[in-house]
Amino acid sequence: MEMQRAQQSTISRAFSDAAVFCAHVFSDLRMAINVPAELKEQPVETVANLPFADLQEMFTDILAAAGTPESSIPLSAVNLARRAQLLRAFDNPETVLQWATEKVIAIIADLPRIAGDIECGRNPGDVLDPYLFAATQSLLCEGDFRSAIGATVTHKSLMILETLMGHLHEEIIGRMRGNVKNPEPRADNSELLDFQLNPFPGADVLQPPLADGDSLRLHQIKSKTGTLNSSGGRRLAEQMRTLRMAYPGAELYSHSLVGNTLRGHRSMGGMLRAEPALIVMVGDSSFRVLTGSANGAELLLRLYQAAFELAASETGYSVETMTNAIFETFKERAADAGEGWLESVLHQSTRGEVNSLDSRTFQRRRR
């Protein structure tokens, strides 16, 4: 069923021509605008695959020709261009946008809010480095302690968001037109091929054939070329080799979405040695294959832009607000201890129960 849905959702099958596509965009935004006659019977791709700037210009001209008030044209054209790219990417943009927004809102709950959130991570050994904090204060923040806290909050937040992005990429690209997200395996060992429980181990996204003679395409997706080390890349390539033998004629891809060169790819050599048939791509080349559009990277950005804006509006999270609250905590703690702010950070990161600091007396907690 999912394979058939993906095949029917491709842009050329969903819309008969460019005029029908534009009419759908106007309808989605509840705008009663007549579509220019010259778009009728033009291939839908002539409009749907335009970059954002060209879409904005096209809708600006259409709105002006329709007699739209000049003051409202710029914002309306931006909204129409955004909607056009969302509709190009997904057969049901609202469902995907809602899913992505909920995921972002959930991860915002993990962003730093109190002093303890930057002083120690989920691993008890991941404590705030007082020496790096001192360097941040002196070298990056002109000696300002509050700014150093803000930089630390931002750094912690970016690390959390970076983890989120990898999960979002796989799911959202898997929901794009023509694609199928490979579901999480139900088998006990996720790396073993099981035609019923885990038919595509190692693949993140599947692309069924669209016409006779086309091949099944199986894709691994990572954020950047440095995401995997050589051993991890080789292990994934071995999984893809298993898929090649299980599905003769299938095309195998490994993608790094963010990047503009394969130079410096840490795991490509090991991957190609393990599976020479694997096609390794980065950046724009990956997006062209994964989305079928020359502006695939923009399509993904458009969804993220909408989801991030909705999540920010709903949560109201602010680095500045959290920084001020955390600064007050550090300030009060230092005052209570009768020591400097930086010394307070140092002592919090290095002092603990005596028995927990020496392997001769340390006892692990038993579950």
Secondary structure, DSSP 4 states (H G I P E B T S, - for coil): -HHHHHHHHSHHHH-SSHHHHHHHHHHHTT---PPPGGGTTS-THHHHTS-HHHHHHHHHHHHHHTT--GGGHHHHHHHHHHHHHHHHH-SSHHHHHHHHHHHHHHHHTTS--SHHHHHB-SSTT-B--HHHHHHIIIIISTT-HHHHHHHHHHHHHHHHHHHHHHHHHHHHHHTSTT-EEPPPP-SSSTTS-BTTTBSSTT-SEEE---STT---EEEEEEEETTSS-HHHHHHHHHHHHHHHHHSTT-EEEEEEEE-S-STT-SSHHHHHHH-TTPEEEETHHHHHHHHSSTTHHHHHHHHHHHHHHHHHHHH---HHHHHHHHHHHHHHHHHHHTS-HHHHHHHHHH---GGGS-TTT--PPP-
